[in-house]
């Protein structure tokens, strides 16, 4: 099994390759070119990604999901409580707890 960390913004995404390829989280909005560049450097075609698993629906984990789904055709896996937010395209921005987050 190979696990690759993809630095695509303020939070990371992870690519897991074994008998198939799964992407964990979709990063911040507007990072599709960064995803494409990173996948190309890893020698992975976007359509090799069979599923995109979302850990939770905060904006920095689902921001590029729509574009990633379009280029990969991957199935999206998320908790049932997040499904409504994803279907509506809502980006949840949690209240900040640090000075940076409050900014």
N, C-alpha and C positions, 0 to 999 in steps of 0.2 A: 504494500500500500504506500502511495506517495501522498503527502500533504504539503501543499504550497500556500504560503501566506501571501495574499495580494494586498499591497498597500495602495488603496484607492481613495484615500480621504482621511478623515479624522478617526474612522474605525476601519478595521481590516475585514477582508473577506477571505475565505479559505476554500481552496480547491482540493477535493479529495478524489484521488484516482486509485481504483482497484479493478474490479471487474467492469466498472463503469465510471463515469465522472459526475460528481455532484459539487455544486457551488453552495457555500454557506454564506448567506447574506449578500446584499446587492449594493452596499455602499451609499454614498451621498448622491444627490441629484447631479446630473451633468458629467458623470465620469465614464460614459460608455466608451469614449476613445481610449481612455486609460485601461479599461478592461480589455478592449480589443488588442491594444499594444502588448499588454502583459500576456494574454493568451498566445499571441503570435510568438513572443519570445520563449514561451514554454513549449512551443510546438503543438499547441492544442487548438483544433478548429472549434469555433463556437458551437457548432451543431453536435459536437461530442458530449456536451453537457446535457445530461438526461434530466436533471432535476436541480432546482434552486430552492434550498431550504432556508426559510426566514426564521431567525431566532426570536425576533419580536418586531413590532411595527413602528419603531422610532424612525424618524426621517433619515438618520445616518446609517440605517440598515436596509432600507427599502427604496431609497431615492432613485436608483438607476434600474429598478426591477422591470419596469415596462419595456425599456429599451433592451435589456438583457434577454427578456423573454422573447422579444421580437427577433433578435439575431440568433438565439439558440433553439427556439421552439421547445424549450424545457418545461417540464411540469413544475408548478410552484407548490411547495409544501409549507404549510403554516398552521399554527394553532387555530382551532375553530373560532376562538374569540377574536382573532385578528382578521379573519376572512372578510368581514364586512368592511373594515377599513381598507383592505387591499382592493376589494371590488369597486369601492368608491374613489380610489386613488388618493385617499387621505394620508397626509404625512403628519405623524404625531411628533410634536416637539415637546419633550418633557420639561418641567420647570427646572431651572438650573439650581445646583446645590453648591457650586464653587463660584469664585469670582468670575472665572472664565465662562462658566455655564450661564450665569446670570447676565453676563454681557450680551 
